[in-house]
Amino acid sequence: MLYVTSNELAQACAGHKSGISSTIRKKKRHIITLGNTANAIGYLMEGWLAEFFKRLRYKKGRPSAVSALARKLAVIIWNMLVKN
């Protein structure tokens, strides 16, 4: 699927939850990859993305933090591709 804006790509990532479930298996491969990357960043000890993840994990729980970080990564990647 071709996403026209970063918001469309981010909305596709918004439903991602950590762990293995039937809803994840139905998603596109790039969305699963962003979620797995966000989950791996959650285990890092330093960096601004890890700090962002830890703040959200404390406030809203790990699944929501993974979803939010996947969305943030999608927007960062989109802006790198579109705006050089």
HUJO-V681288 format. One record per residue. N is the residue number from 0. SS is DSSP state (helix for helix, strand for strand, loop for the rest). OMEGA is omega in radians with two decimals (* if undefined). Layout:
BEGIN
n=N ss=SS omega=OMEGA
n=N ss=SS omega=OMEGA
END
This chain:
BEGIN
n=0 ss=loop omega=3.13
n=1 ss=loop omega=3.12
n=2 ss=loop omega=-3.08
n=3 ss=loop omega=-3.12
n=4 ss=loop omega=3.10
n=5 ss=helix omega=3.13
n=6 ss=helix omega=3.10
n=7 ss=helix omega=3.10
n=8 ss=helix omega=-3.14
n=9 ss=helix omega=3.11
n=10 ss=helix omega=3.09
n=11 ss=helix omega=-3.14
n=12 ss=helix omega=-3.00
n=13 ss=helix omega=-3.10
n=14 ss=loop omega=-3.07
n=15 ss=loop omega=3.06
n=16 ss=loop omega=3.13
n=17 ss=loop omega=-3.12
n=18 ss=loop omega=-3.10
n=19 ss=loop omega=3.08
n=20 ss=loop omega=-3.11
n=21 ss=helix omega=-3.14
n=22 ss=helix omega=3.12
n=23 ss=helix omega=-3.11
n=24 ss=helix omega=-3.13
n=25 ss=loop omega=-3.08
n=26 ss=loop omega=3.12
n=27 ss=loop omega=-3.08
n=28 ss=helix omega=-3.12
n=29 ss=helix omega=3.11
n=30 ss=helix omega=3.08
n=31 ss=helix omega=3.13
n=32 ss=helix omega=3.09
n=33 ss=helix omega=3.11
n=34 ss=helix omega=3.11
n=35 ss=helix omega=3.09
n=36 ss=helix omega=3.11
n=37 ss=helix omega=3.12
n=38 ss=helix omega=3.12
n=39 ss=helix omega=3.11
n=40 ss=helix omega=3.11
n=41 ss=loop omega=3.13
n=42 ss=loop omega=3.12
n=43 ss=loop omega=-3.12
n=44 ss=loop omega=-3.08
n=45 ss=loop omega=-3.13
n=46 ss=loop omega=-3.07
n=47 ss=helix omega=3.08
n=48 ss=helix omega=3.10
n=49 ss=helix omega=3.10
n=50 ss=helix omega=3.07
n=51 ss=helix omega=-3.14
n=52 ss=helix omega=-3.10
n=53 ss=helix omega=3.09
n=54 ss=helix omega=-3.13
n=55 ss=helix omega=3.13
n=56 ss=helix omega=3.13
n=57 ss=helix omega=-3.07
n=58 ss=helix omega=-2.95
n=59 ss=helix omega=-3.13
n=60 ss=loop omega=-3.04
n=61 ss=helix omega=-3.14
n=62 ss=helix omega=3.11
n=63 ss=helix omega=3.11
n=64 ss=helix omega=3.09
n=65 ss=helix omega=3.14
n=66 ss=helix omega=-3.13
n=67 ss=helix omega=3.13
n=68 ss=helix omega=3.07
n=69 ss=helix omega=3.10
n=70 ss=helix omega=3.13
n=71 ss=helix omega=3.10
n=72 ss=helix omega=3.13
n=73 ss=helix omega=3.14
n=74 ss=helix omega=3.11
n=75 ss=helix omega=-3.14
n=76 ss=helix omega=3.13
n=77 ss=helix omega=-3.13
n=78 ss=helix omega=3.08
n=79 ss=helix omega=-3.11
n=80 ss=helix omega=-3.04
n=81 ss=helix omega=-3.04
n=82 ss=helix omega=-3.12
n=83 ss=loop omega=*
END
